[in-house]
Structures are given as C-alpha cells and as structure tokens.
C-alpha cells in the first residue's frame, strides 16, 4: 500500500490533505458541523488529485486551497472548495438521505491552479523536496530539499522569492513562524518574478501527470541507501 509522506489541516480543522508514495494527493473530510454548530467525526476521502510524478513529501492547507510538494521538485496549488450534496445511505436496514462533501465538478476537471518547478522556473531546487511548511496564514510556503537549501514561495503566484543557503547536508525539516506582509512582501515577490520565470497559469490548468509508475518500499530503501540512512 502507499506510504503517507505528508499531511496538512485546513484552518477550521474540518478537512485535511495528504500526500503519499503513489504520487497522489488526497483531500479528506474529518468533521461535519450541523446547523446548531455541533461537530461530529466523519472521516472519508473527498477527492484524489494527480499531477506529481514522484512521492508527495509536503502538504499544507489554507482557506479553500492546498499546496503540495514532491520528490519531483514540483509544487502545485489546488482548489479545495467543496459542495454539499444529498446522497442515499442505508442505516440499520433503512434508506435515508445524508449530506456529503464533494469536490466541485469544475475543480475535479481542471487540475491544479498552477504548478511550479524546474520546467517553468529558473534557479529551482536541484534535488528532491523533502519537507514543506506554511506561514501563519498560508500565504507563503518554505521548502526544504536534498540540495542543502530552503526556498520561500508566494502561494498566489507560485514564484520563488528567496533562497536560504548555509546547510552542509540535506535539509529534512522546516518550520515557519509568522508571515511576511505589506510592502516588504510585494517587493520580494516582484524581485522573485524578475529573477525567474513565473508559472504559466494557462498551461498549469488541467495539467495531469502522464506517469503512473509507483515507487515501492524498495524505492524508499534506495533513498535511505543514498543518504547513508538519513532518510
């Protein structure tokens, strides 16, 4: 079975997104809230997103969207807005209607809002992305990579705005405190766009991965072997 590599929760705590070794991203419902505001546990898979070409090693969520990163050195932004539908269920032998969250038909068909990686940006990570963390309001994400570097990205545009260097080996984890905002952030994004090519939004829409080969436990052992056991 696929190995879950990453997981992130939306600000409400009602949904989650996970990334795994089968190259796929899954959106999950965790809790339902009734008209009176009472929360009840109800875990099920809402949608499966498919665009990564390798293990998905990072997953974070904001209000209505998710950002994922993978060993393919690519980031993707997903629209996670859902619509509620009534479906027929059987409870104790009796049929009744129940409300369930579904990804909207538009989002299910269109793929990621953007993808950002070495194919459409200069100066990207030179090796697999091992971890990712989001800022306080998930407007920025920071990636950690086997190229010994960390990079900060603008979630709205997918542009890399800053590279952090200094580590002498793989950067395997990262955490972010606070968030850059205002004119400082506007200037950083503008500088990032001038240094690298921003993702083509039109080309990003509807993009799907053509690779379906899955990395197995044997592949994971190869990663450990390459790192001397530091995976």
Backbone bond lengths (Angstrom), bond angles and torsions (degrees), N, CA, C in turn:
res aa  C-N    CA-C-N  psi(-1)  N-CA   C-N-CA  omega(-1)  CA-C   N-CA-C  phi
1 X - - - 1.474 - - 1.522 111.12 -
2 X 1.339 117.75 156.14 1.466 120.82 179.15 1.525 111.72 -60.91
3 X 1.316 115.32 148.55 1.464 122.06 176.96 1.526 108.45 -98.30
4 X 1.334 117.92 123.00 1.462 121.53 177.43 1.524 108.63 -72.00
5 X 1.323 116.25 121.62 1.460 122.37 -175.88 1.527 113.11 -99.90
6 X 1.342 116.89 -25.44 1.458 119.93 -173.68 1.520 109.98 -156.58
7 X 1.323 115.45 157.22 1.465 120.46 -179.72 1.519 109.33 -156.83
8 X 1.337 116.66 140.35 1.455 121.61 177.17 1.513 110.51 -140.53
9 X 1.332 116.72 152.21 1.461 122.35 -177.17 1.522 110.32 -113.64
10 X 1.334 116.50 146.01 1.461 119.58 176.23 1.525 109.16 -74.60
11 X 1.350 118.18 161.99 1.469 120.73 -175.63 1.522 114.51 -55.52
12 X 1.338 118.01 -29.59 1.465 120.62 -179.30 1.519 112.12 -79.41
13 X 1.337 116.89 -19.01 1.455 120.69 -176.26 1.517 113.56 79.45
14 X 1.346 117.03 6.68 1.464 121.05 -177.18 1.527 112.52 -89.85
15 X 1.341 116.32 -18.31 1.468 120.17 -178.83 1.522 109.40 -133.96
16 X 1.323 115.19 162.85 1.462 120.93 177.53 1.515 109.05 -145.16
17 X 1.316 115.84 159.35 1.459 121.68 174.57 1.525 107.75 -128.67
18 X 1.322 116.69 139.98 1.459 121.17 -179.36 1.523 110.03 -129.10
19 X 1.328 115.68 152.58 1.456 122.04 175.15 1.512 108.84 -125.42
20 X 1.328 117.30 143.46 1.462 118.71 -173.73 1.525 112.68 -140.15
21 X 1.341 114.67 179.35 1.456 121.74 -175.33 1.520 113.49 -73.52
22 X 1.330 118.54 -7.41 1.470 120.47 176.04 1.525 111.79 -88.69
23 X 1.355 116.70 11.35 1.466 124.62 176.32 1.528 112.20 75.81
24 X 1.291 118.28 8.69 1.464 121.09 -174.12 1.530 112.23 -108.27
25 X 1.332 113.73 155.22 1.465 123.20 176.48 1.520 107.23 -114.07
26 X 1.326 116.85 132.58 1.461 120.60 -178.41 1.530 110.56 -122.72
27 X 1.329 114.70 133.98 1.463 122.15 176.73 1.518 108.38 -99.55
28 X 1.350 116.63 130.36 1.466 121.97 -174.15 1.525 112.00 -120.30
29 X 1.319 115.38 142.12 1.464 121.12 167.09 1.521 107.43 -90.69
30 X 1.322 117.43 133.70 1.465 121.22 -179.85 1.525 112.09 -111.01
31 X 1.340 115.61 -46.03 1.461 120.21 -177.25 1.525 110.53 -133.52
32 X 1.308 115.90 146.10 1.463 122.48 169.00 1.516 108.53 -104.37
33 X 1.336 115.95 149.99 1.462 121.14 177.08 1.519 108.01 -126.31
34 X 1.347 117.24 123.00 1.461 119.76 -177.57 1.526 111.19 -82.77
35 X 1.327 116.42 -177.63 1.465 122.34 -175.95 1.527 112.34 -61.62
36 X 1.327 116.77 -24.98 1.463 120.92 -179.29 1.527 112.28 -93.32
37 X 1.343 115.91 4.21 1.452 119.61 177.69 1.514 114.63 84.43
38 X 1.327 117.14 11.48 1.464 120.73 179.52 1.533 109.34 -82.82
39 X 1.321 116.04 127.19 1.454 121.72 -177.58 1.530 110.28 -93.68
40 X 1.340 116.43 137.13 1.465 121.02 177.33 1.522 109.55 -135.38
41 X 1.319 116.63 140.81 1.457 122.27 -179.24 1.530 110.39 -69.93
42 X 1.326 116.24 127.30 1.462 121.34 178.41 1.525 108.12 -154.47
43 X 1.332 116.42 90.59 1.462 122.02 -173.68 1.526 110.68 -93.21
44 X 1.330 116.49 124.70 1.464 121.24 173.28 1.528 109.05 -158.83
45 X 1.325 115.63 158.78 1.461 122.30 179.73 1.529 110.22 -81.04
46 X 1.345 116.81 122.15 1.458 121.36 179.68 1.523 110.93 -85.06
47 X 1.328 117.35 -44.65 1.458 120.49 -175.09 1.521 110.80 -157.51
48 X 1.328 115.40 158.81 1.468 123.02 174.56 1.521 107.88 -121.49
49 X 1.341 117.04 126.45 1.460 122.50 179.77 1.528 109.00 -107.88
50 X 1.314 116.15 138.54 1.461 120.82 -173.39 1.514 111.05 -135.49
51 X 1.343 116.96 103.23 1.466 120.76 173.09 1.518 111.65 -147.31
52 X 1.344 117.89 -24.08 1.464 120.92 -179.95 1.523 110.88 -69.19
53 X 1.323 115.38 152.34 1.456 121.66 -178.36 1.523 112.12 -110.65
54 X 1.337 116.57 9.33 1.463 121.62 178.70 1.522 108.34 -157.96
55 X 1.311 116.06 -175.10 1.467 120.68 -177.81 1.526 110.66 -54.61
56 X 1.325 116.57 139.73 1.467 122.19 178.77 1.529 108.09 -94.35
57 X 1.332 115.49 107.32 1.467 120.83 -169.56 1.519 114.36 -100.59
58 X 1.335 117.84 -7.12 1.460 120.90 179.78 1.517 110.99 -142.85
59 X 1.332 117.17 139.28 1.469 121.81 179.01 1.521 109.03 -151.66
60 X 1.333 116.66 124.08 1.464 121.95 177.05 1.523 108.23 -135.24
61 X 1.341 116.63 159.70 1.459 121.27 -179.98 1.514 111.85 -130.95
62 X 1.343 114.65 147.26 1.448 122.19 170.52 1.516 107.83 -120.81
63 X 1.341 117.43 -159.51 1.456 120.98 178.60 1.531 109.59 -78.28
64 X 1.326 117.02 99.99 1.453 121.10 175.88 1.517 115.51 85.56
65 X 1.327 117.93 11.48 1.458 119.61 178.79 1.530 110.31 -152.77
66 X 1.325 114.97 163.94 1.459 121.43 176.64 1.522 108.47 -137.79
67 X 1.329 116.22 148.80 1.459 122.56 174.13 1.517 107.64 -119.68
68 X 1.338 116.55 133.57 1.455 120.66 179.01 1.529 109.81 -126.68
69 X 1.333 115.83 154.67 1.461 122.35 178.75 1.522 108.38 -139.44
70 X 1.354 116.60 155.22 1.446 118.06 -175.13 1.515 114.99 -146.65
71 X 1.318 114.66 177.80 1.457 121.80 175.85 1.530 111.11 -64.72
72 X 1.334 117.95 -15.85 1.466 121.67 176.90 1.525 112.23 -78.65
73 X 1.355 116.76 6.12 1.473 123.94 179.24 1.523 111.73 64.55
74 X 1.323 117.34 26.60 1.458 121.75 -176.93 1.523 111.11 -118.61
75 X 1.339 116.38 144.11 1.454 123.79 170.75 1.517 108.39 -109.44
76 X 1.327 116.53 149.12 1.464 121.26 177.14 1.522 109.31 -140.17
77 X 1.324 115.39 140.78 1.465 122.06 175.95 1.521 108.66 -107.16
78 X 1.344 116.94 129.23 1.464 122.57 -176.75 1.521 110.58 -120.23
79 X 1.310 115.94 140.43 1.462 121.69 172.45 1.526 107.82 -84.38
80 X 1.322 117.58 119.39 1.467 121.07 -176.42 1.530 113.02 -109.59
81 X 1.341 116.45 16.77 1.463 118.79 175.85 1.534 109.63 -62.63
82 X 1.317 116.62 140.87 1.466 120.73 -177.52 1.524 110.07 -122.97
83 X 1.326 115.30 164.15 1.454 121.89 173.45 1.520 108.41 -124.42
84 X 1.318 116.35 144.72 1.463 121.85 -178.22 1.524 109.58 -92.38
85 X 1.320 116.13 130.01 1.462 121.52 177.44 1.522 109.37 -126.33
86 X 1.326 115.28 152.27 1.465 120.92 174.32 1.527 109.14 -89.52
87 X 1.313 116.51 128.11 1.463 120.91 178.04 1.535 109.18 -126.00
88 X 1.324 115.57 155.10 1.460 120.65 178.97 1.527 110.02 -84.66
89 X 1.317 116.30 128.86 1.464 121.82 176.94 1.528 109.09 -129.62
90 X 1.315 115.21 159.13 1.466 120.87 177.90 1.516 109.50 -113.42
91 X 1.318 116.43 121.40 1.457 122.65 179.67 1.522 109.13 -123.81
92 X 1.330 116.13 116.59 1.465 122.15 -179.18 1.536 111.03 54.07
93 X 1.331 114.68 42.58 1.457 120.07 176.18 1.507 115.21 81.41
94 X 1.334 117.47 -0.48 1.456 121.02 -179.25 1.527 110.45 -115.02
95 X 1.344 115.59 136.59 1.457 120.47 179.33 1.523 110.73 -86.80
96 X 1.323 114.84 139.77 1.462 119.70 176.13 1.520 108.86 -152.61
97 X 1.335 116.20 167.21 1.451 121.07 178.31 1.524 110.36 -92.12
98 X 1.316 115.77 137.84 1.462 120.70 178.16 1.522 108.74 -133.33
99 X 1.318 116.84 149.42 1.453 121.75 179.31 1.525 109.63 -88.20
100 X 1.352 115.23 138.17 1.452 120.48 -179.26 1.519 109.47 -144.13
101 X 1.344 116.36 143.69 1.458 121.58 179.49 1.527 111.20 -81.79
102 X 1.334 115.88 135.76 1.448 122.55 174.56 1.518 108.71 -130.38
103 X 1.333 116.59 147.67 1.457 119.36 172.55 1.521 107.15 -68.04
104 X 1.313 117.44 143.69 1.455 119.96 -178.28 1.529 109.79 -64.28
105 X 1.311 116.57 150.69 1.462 121.30 -178.61 1.527 111.03 -58.80
106 X 1.334 116.66 -37.20 1.468 121.23 179.61 1.520 110.76 -61.70
107 X 1.328 116.62 -47.23 1.457 120.69 -178.13 1.518 111.89 -69.27
108 X 1.324 116.36 -34.36 1.463 120.14 -179.39 1.522 110.90 -65.43
109 X 1.326 116.76 -31.35 1.466 120.87 -175.61 1.521 113.86 -92.04
110 X 1.330 117.77 -23.68 1.462 120.03 -169.09 1.521 114.75 -89.97
111 X 1.322 118.80 -16.76 1.454 119.88 -178.09 1.523 111.46 77.07
112 X 1.340 117.50 -162.21 1.467 119.87 -177.16 1.520 112.39 -68.31
113 X 1.331 116.18 153.01 1.463 121.14 176.20 1.526 109.42 -66.91
114 X 1.327 116.66 -44.49 1.459 121.59 171.27 1.516 110.01 -148.65
115 X 1.329 114.84 157.77 1.459 121.42 168.57 1.520 106.95 -124.91
116 X 1.311 115.98 143.76 1.455 121.38 -176.65 1.525 108.34 -133.61
117 X 1.324 116.89 125.95 1.452 119.58 -177.56 1.515 111.41 -171.20
118 X 1.334 117.14 -170.03 1.474 120.83 -177.17 1.519 113.22 -63.03
119 X 1.340 117.99 -18.58 1.465 120.05 179.97 1.526 112.66 -76.10
120 X 1.354 116.87 -23.46 1.468 117.78 -177.35 1.524 114.07 -133.04
121 X 1.352 117.44 10.14 1.459 120.37 174.79 1.513 109.82 -140.07
122 X 1.331 116.43 142.20 1.456 121.83 176.39 1.536 108.98 -84.71
123 X 1.333 116.61 152.18 1.451 120.54 175.35 1.509 114.02 69.06
124 X 1.341 116.60 30.47 1.465 119.49 -178.82 1.530 109.47 -81.40
125 X 1.350 116.03 178.83 1.458 119.84 178.31 1.529 110.17 -58.20
126 X 1.337 115.94 142.03 1.446 121.26 179.34 1.512 113.80 -92.89
127 X 1.328 117.28 -1.83 1.467 121.76 179.16 1.519 108.48 -150.14
128 X 1.313 116.57 177.23 1.467 121.79 -173.87 1.521 112.75 -57.84
129 X 1.327 116.21 144.52 1.463 122.51 174.24 1.525 107.68 -82.46
130 X 1.319 116.62 126.62 1.459 121.89 -174.53 1.525 113.37 -100.93
131 X 1.332 117.69 -24.15 1.467 120.56 -177.95 1.520 109.48 -160.58
132 X 1.329 115.63 162.96 1.464 121.09 178.98 1.520 108.96 -152.43
133 X 1.321 116.27 146.01 1.465 121.65 177.15 1.523 108.51 -138.44
134 X 1.331 115.94 152.87 1.462 121.70 -178.90 1.518 110.98 -107.04
135 X 1.337 115.59 155.67 1.458 121.67 174.70 1.523 110.19 -72.63
136 X 1.316 116.92 -179.42 1.468 121.87 -172.77 1.522 113.20 -55.19
137 X 1.331 117.28 -40.63 1.463 121.36 -179.30 1.528 112.04 -112.27
138 X 1.327 115.64 17.92 1.475 122.51 176.74 1.520 112.69 57.81
139 X 1.340 117.06 33.13 1.461 120.65 175.62 1.525 110.98 -91.42
140 X 1.330 115.55 -17.29 1.456 121.74 176.30 1.525 108.68 -133.23
141 X 1.341 116.00 149.30 1.459 120.38 173.12 1.519 108.49 -128.78
142 X 1.325 115.49 149.57 1.463 122.06 177.33 1.520 108.02 -121.35
143 X 1.328 116.69 128.81 1.456 122.11 -179.34 1.525 110.22 -105.14
144 X 1.337 115.58 150.25 1.457 122.69 175.57 1.518 107.94 -120.27
145 X 1.341 116.87 138.02 1.459 119.31 -169.07 1.525 113.21 -135.30
146 X 1.340 114.66 162.69 1.461 122.35 175.14 1.519 111.94 -74.10
147 X 1.346 118.28 -1.94 1.462 120.81 174.76 1.526 111.63 -89.20
148 X 1.351 116.28 11.81 1.466 124.11 177.17 1.530 113.35 73.26
149 X 1.344 116.58 16.49 1.457 120.37 -177.56 1.522 112.41 -124.85
150 X 1.330 115.36 161.23 1.459 122.75 169.41 1.527 107.59 -121.34
151 X 1.328 116.17 148.56 1.461 120.61 179.40 1.524 110.09 -134.99
152 X 1.335 115.64 143.33 1.462 121.69 177.58 1.520 109.51 -105.89
153 X 1.358 116.07 135.11 1.458 121.91 -177.33 1.524 111.27 -123.96
154 X 1.328 114.73 147.44 1.458 122.38 172.32 1.525 108.27 -85.17
155 X 1.333 117.79 122.11 1.465 121.11 -175.99 1.525 111.74 -68.19
156 X 1.318 118.13 -35.35 1.464 120.40 -178.40 1.525 112.36 -62.45
157 X 1.323 116.94 -39.87 1.460 120.56 -173.03 1.520 114.96 -111.90
158 X 1.343 117.52 -18.90 1.456 120.71 -176.13 1.520 113.39 81.51
159 X 1.329 117.99 8.37 1.459 122.39 -176.70 1.529 110.88 -82.05
160 X 1.332 115.95 137.33 1.463 121.48 172.89 1.532 107.98 -79.41
161 X 1.325 116.58 122.21 1.462 120.18 -175.18 1.522 113.36 -105.89
162 X 1.336 116.84 -18.07 1.467 117.96 -178.24 1.527 109.96 -159.60
163 X 1.330 116.53 143.42 1.457 122.89 175.81 1.525 108.80 -117.44
164 X 1.321 116.42 131.99 1.457 122.52 178.96 1.529 108.68 -106.43
165 X 1.327 116.24 122.13 1.463 121.38 -179.59 1.521 110.21 -122.36
166 X 1.327 115.86 160.74 1.460 120.26 178.67 1.514 112.86 140.16
167 X 1.334 117.78 -27.02 1.459 120.61 177.43 1.528 109.19 -69.77
168 X 1.322 116.70 145.68 1.461 121.52 -176.72 1.521 112.62 -103.56
169 X 1.318 117.47 4.39 1.468 122.13 177.33 1.519 108.27 -151.35
170 X 1.329 116.25 -177.12 1.461 121.57 -178.69 1.529 110.97 -51.00
171 X 1.318 116.88 137.82 1.467 121.65 171.66 1.526 106.81 -97.16
172 X 1.327 116.29 108.81 1.469 120.99 -170.22 1.517 114.33 -101.18
173 X 1.349 118.13 -7.55 1.460 119.64 177.66 1.522 109.33 -153.60
174 X 1.328 115.93 158.63 1.458 120.60 -178.35 1.526 108.59 -155.06
175 X 1.326 117.16 146.66 1.459 123.16 174.76 1.522 108.15 -136.50
176 X 1.327 116.80 148.56 1.462 121.94 -178.27 1.516 109.37 -123.16
177 X 1.322 115.93 133.96 1.465 121.39 177.53 1.524 108.27 -116.73
178 X 1.338 116.95 123.49 1.457 120.62 178.51 1.521 112.30 81.05
179 X 1.348 115.42 -159.17 1.463 120.74 -176.08 1.528 109.41 -163.78
180 X 1.334 116.51 139.50 1.464 121.41 175.64 1.525 107.96 -81.53
181 X 1.325 117.48 136.47 1.467 119.81 -177.18 1.527 110.31 -145.66
182 X 1.332 114.66 178.03 1.455 120.64 175.32 1.513 113.77 68.45
183 X 1.341 115.79 -151.63 1.460 121.81 -175.89 1.525 112.21 -64.91
184 X 1.337 116.77 -30.13 1.466 119.87 178.51 1.521 110.34 -60.95
185 X 1.345 116.44 -44.51 1.462 119.90 -178.72 1.531 110.89 -71.12
186 X 1.318 117.49 -39.79 1.465 121.18 178.45 1.522 110.51 -57.92
187 X 1.318 116.12 -41.68 1.468 120.91 179.79 1.527 110.90 -67.93
188 X 1.327 117.07 -40.72 1.466 120.64 179.50 1.529 111.32 -63.11
189 X 1.335 117.11 -42.01 1.465 121.09 179.64 1.525 110.50 -65.84
190 X 1.340 116.64 -42.02 1.467 120.92 178.83 1.525 110.83 -61.89
191 X 1.324 117.13 -41.99 1.460 120.83 178.30 1.525 110.83 -65.65
192 X 1.348 116.04 -37.98 1.457 120.14 178.90 1.511 112.00 -64.02
193 X 1.335 116.48 -40.22 1.469 120.98 179.44 1.520 111.42 -66.75
194 X 1.323 117.08 -32.39 1.461 120.01 -178.50 1.523 111.61 -75.48
195 X 1.326 117.79 -25.93 1.463 121.49 -178.03 1.519 112.76 -87.99
196 X 1.325 116.72 -32.32 1.461 120.48 -177.13 1.514 110.85 -131.53
197 X 1.302 116.03 163.67 1.461 121.42 179.49 1.518 109.84 -83.33
198 X 1.316 117.18 123.93 1.456 120.96 179.65 1.518 110.58 -71.74
199 X 1.340 118.11 152.27 1.469 120.99 178.74 1.523 111.84 -58.45
200 X 1.311 116.45 140.59 1.458 122.69 176.69 1.520 108.41 -79.94
201 X 1.338 116.63 108.39 1.459 120.74 -175.22 1.518 111.86 -61.78
202 X 1.337 117.52 -39.09 1.461 120.75 -177.95 1.524 110.70 -66.06
203 X 1.334 116.28 -41.25 1.452 119.61 179.65 1.516 111.34 -72.25
204 X 1.344 116.24 -30.60 1.459 119.58 -178.18 1.525 111.96 -68.89
205 X 1.342 116.91 -35.49 1.458 120.08 -178.34 1.516 110.47 -63.72
206 X 1.298 115.90 128.30 1.450 120.94 176.12 1.510 114.31 82.65
207 X 1.343 118.01 0.57 1.449 119.59 -178.79 1.525 110.36 -69.56
208 X 1.301 116.31 133.65 1.458 122.04 178.78 1.520 109.45 -128.59
209 X 1.297 117.12 146.82 1.452 120.81 177.74 1.522 110.57 -70.43
210 X 1.339 116.83 135.97 1.451 121.35 177.57 1.523 111.47 -91.31
211 X 1.320 116.16 -9.75 1.454 119.21 -178.18 1.528 109.79 -94.45
212 X 1.304 117.10 134.51 1.459 120.96 -179.89 1.515 111.71 -122.10
213 X 1.371 116.10 0.53 1.463 118.78 179.92 1.515 109.50 -64.97
214 X 1.306 117.02 133.29 1.451 121.45 -178.07 1.529 110.74 -101.85
215 X 1.334 116.27 137.36 1.447 119.61 174.31 1.521 108.34 -80.64
216 X 1.304 116.44 132.37 1.455 122.78 -176.32 1.514 110.38 -101.20
217 X 1.326 115.23 -175.51 1.456 120.32 177.90 1.518 110.56 -60.67
218 X 1.347 116.62 -31.72 1.459 120.42 177.33 1.521 110.57 -61.76
219 X 1.345 115.93 -39.28 1.459 120.38 177.37 1.514 111.79 -63.86
220 X 1.317 116.25 -38.66 1.456 120.87 178.16 1.523 110.88 -64.27
221 X 1.332 116.52 -38.02 1.462 120.41 177.85 1.521 111.27 -65.62
222 X 1.348 116.18 -33.98 1.456 119.64 177.03 1.526 110.59 -64.66
223 X 1.342 115.74 -38.51 1.473 119.96 177.53 1.512 110.12 -62.23
224 X 1.339 116.55 -43.97 1.453 120.66 178.69 1.523 110.84 -62.77
225 X 1.325 117.14 -40.02 1.448 121.49 -179.10 1.530 110.83 -63.93
226 X 1.352 116.12 -41.21 1.454 120.84 179.11 1.523 112.04 -63.34
227 X 1.328 115.65 -33.42 1.464 120.27 -175.79 1.516 112.51 -92.60
228 X 1.342 116.48 1.42 1.459 118.96 -177.00 1.502 112.42 70.10
229 X 1.358 116.02 27.11 1.454 119.28 178.93 1.500 114.40 90.58
230 X 1.363 116.65 10.56 1.475 119.53 -177.08 1.518 111.99 -94.39
231 X 1.401 118.78 12.79 1.463 119.36 -174.52 1.465 113.67 -58.39
